Amino acid sequence: MGSEGTPVRCIGHLDCDAFFASVELLRRPELRGKAVIVAHDGPRSVVTTATYEARKFGVGSAMPLATAKNRCPQAIIVPPDLDAYREASAGVMGIVRDEVEIVEQVSVDEAYMDLSAMAMPKSAMRRLQARILRETELHVSLGIGPNKLVAKLASDAEKPRGFCVLSRKDAWLRWADASPGILGGIGPKTTDDLARRGVATIRALSKVDEATLSDWYGPRTGPWLWRRCRFDDDAPVEPVREPVSESRETTFSVDLSDAEEQEAELRRLSIKLFEALEKQGRRGRTVGIKVRLRDFTTVTRSRTFPVPVVDEEVLADAAIGMLREYAPALPVRLLGVRMASLELEDGPGVQLVLPLSTG
């Protein structure tokens, strides 16, 4: 307990190990122990995630697939199935919410948990880790710390199947000589700028006084950096209500210039989206499309109906109608369709979609 009888702050972070790849291995057990890359197989594709057997060769998330193939030519390429990942995520997060009252899910495979009210949080998290494996056959890594920053770093520290508990002091000692870029929120531009100023490590950053950081980065970012390098983070764990929408999109390996092909692809995406929403028992009133041209120009269009769309052809026709009105002047590299203003068939809309992590 704290000095005034309040619970000592204790935060957990859960991260599913190589999530997309792990889900694929459950569906295709013959791939266990092999180098597997989850990615669309095309000249512009990037790696979504990979098994640890592939990671040993330097394959990483967001890497161009061509690079990954060069590094690990024996890898098996498996196309991503987002519906399967969302279903698996629902199973994992359902267990998490059953065990922990305050949960902030930040992606399909990642969540923060406020454990402050638990008498024995370490034991509770060990049980949670075991229960998830038992009921879903998926491994997760867990980190526990006094705040979200430390908990996140702790969950990454001993992957896969990790369980790591760290204090702020532990975290500082462990990563003092690492780049400030490992601290969530410090992006590449700031990291590079700090390095240009001779500040290439967390240890070096912690030696820069707060006033100097404020001079460099302003009255808000400077003090934030000063606290960050001391692993000080007071951000609360808050259940996130995401935009009530869902979408489907695809990037083509070869740009589509034929209007009929574009419309056929958009119809396919529309039907796929409608079928997913139908399984969830949800309907929406707003239909939107996204079009990315060969030169990376990206446009969106939307149309809102007075009542929910309950027919897949109405959804597809609305999307195609907006595409025809836009009439892309250049070949198209990406098409997407979105349904918003979603609601249950018998009630108001609730959280639907969380951002996809890279597993």
Secondary structure, 3 states (H helix, E strand, C coil): CCCCCCCCCCEEEEEECCHHHHHHHHHCHHHCCCCEEECCCCCCCECCEECHHHHCCCCCCCCEHHHHHHHCCCCEEECCCHHHHHHHHHHHHHHHHHHCCEEEEEECCEEEEECCCCCCHHHHHHHHHHHHHHHHCCCEEEEEECCHHHHHHHHHHCCCCCEEECCHHHHHHHHCCCCHHHCCCCCHHHHHHHHHCCCCCHHHHHCCCHHHHHHHHHHHHHHHHHHHCCCCCCCCCCCCCCCCEEEEEEEEEEEECCHHHHHHHHHHHHHHHHHHHHHHCEEEEEEEEEEEECCCCEEEEEEEEEEEECCHHHHHHHHHHHHHHHCCCCCEEEEEEEEECCEECCCCCCCCCCCCCCC
